[in-house]
Amino acid sequence: MRRFFKQFSFPGGIGSHCTPETPGSIHEGGELGYSVSHAFGAALDNPDLLVAVAVGDGEAETGPLATAWHSNKFLNPVTDGAVLPILHLNGYKINNPTVLARIAPEELRALFWGYGWRPHVVEGDDPRQMHLLMAATLDRCLAEIRAIQEHARASGVAARARWPMIVLRTPKGWTGPDEIDGHKVEGYWRAHQVPITGVRENPHRLAQLEAWLRSYRPESLFDANGGLIPELKALAPQGDRRMSANPIANGGLVRKALRMPDFRHYALAVDKPAQIEAENTRPLGRLLRDVMRRNGDNFRVFGPDENTSNKLDAIYEVSKKLWLADYLPEDEDGGELARDGRVMEMLSEHTLEGWYEGYTLTGRHGFFSTYEAFVHVIDSMYNQHAKWLAICNEIPWRAPISSLNLLITSTVWRQDHNGFTHQDPGFLDVVVNKNPEVTRIYLPPDVNSLLCVADHCLRSSDNINVVVCDKQLHLQYLNMDEAVKHCTKGIGTWDWASNDQGTEPDVVMVGCGDIPTQEALAATALLRQHFPSLTMRFINVVDLFRMQPAGEHPHGLSDRDFDSLFTIDRPIIFNFHGYPWLIHRLAYRRTNHRNLHVRGYKEKGNINTPLELAIDNEIDRFSLAIDVIDRLPQLHVAGAHVKDTLLDMRIECRRYAHSHGVDAPEIRNWRWPY
Ligand SMILES: Cc1ncc(C[n+]2csc(CCOP(=O)(O)OP(=O)(O)O)c2C)c(N)n1
């Protein structure tokens, strides 16, 4: 017992939750709310799998869990496995009753019936009777599940089924101490986690603890060495049938590599940089469509009602959106719904993320696209998954699983009519907090770089890849060959936008993200036009972690390379997609940090035109050019006239936006002039 106590939830030992170190586990308790969505993710495309999931009645009060009950409308009984939820109605949380335990039994039954389940109640407190009751109920549930599956599989037609679930009503702290010092423990919230405290200082409490533990008759369960007696040991199944050895719960063991088409095939022809516009995400939709075509049973695309909005709708040519609820005639016209669809859309970022995590944790692949401002809904799910992956990296028997690929689109800079509510690039600040071994952030500025990045992400393992790229029309910079080289390096000079070849530049301009890159280029052009003798270097950053020192992140650039690119003493104007301080956070140790001036989103949001929003946050071409004039001693006085002109242009652009509702044609139609 002493050895066990010093291992369980003890420094250097094993966690009190089902951690990654627990064989057979794909789900860490810790942050409650994801058990049901994880279970469904595991069951998708696993027709022979039954996932039994225990749900705390406290956990059931969380938003993510509450919405996940609807997952039963997204389970195809022909091609997916089954999920058997066991709602553990023990009545209490840490300090409170649970809501579901304090509503009338009919109300509870109606609630779950309304969610589409067939609830079976197992209720009591006599262990012997309860075991029998539970066994009989499990048999009944398994028979119901089999009947649903056999019926569906015989016809080959997926229809919505009323799957069984179990409501298990037992006392909290069941078989624990009845009461301590006159206070009720078993069957009350006091039983949570540690039912008897103060055992070190208080001999009476220690005696109570001993009496309680002896009530389980350990002498009849363990041998003299503390091992299970052979009769009990023999009850465990053998080999892969053991819960701990189920290969599905060590998903990398059953993972098959994705069959990938050649991403170059989807390339956009770009003859000269910054001359044509295209929607960055649309060709990616075609790539995903063909990934889906080649991987019909182990790849899914997830999105909260937004795949069409995010211009990824080419995927529907191969697979529709899974829909098993009612159909209406009008769905025929553009609904893109199907009973055997493989695209998962529900307006719950939580449920989608949970499904997706469950799907990859059990050895499959996927892709999730979501609006930038609302990806914050799953901040903490990202956190927990990143922790899981980081710990798994340290566990030799955990085989690599597919990376989680998150496309963050519909971004802050192009919320033309939606405005402030849809503007928030802060997810990146959350992402960088997590373990560098598992975190990746890419900001491809155009179609070809996005394709290249997406190909890399889909092939990778054990990472969370966050890709930021907007869906609207944007200028195109790189042909496919250039994009491959640029994305492979992750950061680099754009020669065609620089005029400092072979010399030290007067100033370094940097673009990171689509709109910030465009504005930094336009500022570069303005400066070159007004000050032809100015030497400028233009850098674009795709792989954000290149900004960190090599010792901090596996993608970090060496100080030598960083100094060479960013110089050691010239002003750097860094135009960034997100909140500006993030770049300082990454680059604070670099030699030239004191000359690094970052422009980014400063929470100045509203309904505005793209340029007006850029102006409000000072990432626009005029503000950047003025910044350079202010920072270069040779231009500080000599540049006064130009600065005045730029200020006039900025005022005029804002006036135009307010009177016409769009940016002036010379802004909308701006092209790189050299
Ligand atoms: C999202 C979240 N909020 C709060 C907590 C803190 N917490 C840990 S256990 C618990 C009560 C859980 O009750 P229940 O789900 O009924 O589980 P039980 O221990 O009764 O089986 C709470 C609030 C948590 N782990 N996760």
The ligand as an ORCA input file, in Angstrom:
! r2SCAN-3c Opt
* xyz 1 1
  C     -14.042     22.472    -16.992
  C     -13.756     22.138    -15.549
  N     -14.254     22.947    -14.595
  C     -14.022     22.673    -13.286
  C     -13.259     21.601    -12.914
  C     -12.971     21.328    -11.443
  N     -13.646     20.086    -11.030
  C     -12.977     18.933    -10.910
  S     -13.974     17.664    -10.484
  C     -15.331     18.658    -10.460
  C     -16.690     18.061    -10.131
  C     -17.017     17.019    -11.127
  O     -18.224     16.383    -10.821
  P     -18.701     15.133    -11.666
  O     -18.472     15.368    -13.111
  O     -20.098     14.829    -11.252
  O     -17.696     13.999    -11.272
  P     -17.648     13.044     -9.981
  O     -16.343     13.354     -9.322
  O     -18.818     13.343     -9.112
  O     -17.696     11.678    -10.545
  C     -14.983     19.972    -10.756
  C     -15.931     21.103    -10.751
  C     -12.736     20.800    -13.956
  N     -11.952     19.770    -13.691
  N     -13.008     21.091    -15.248
*
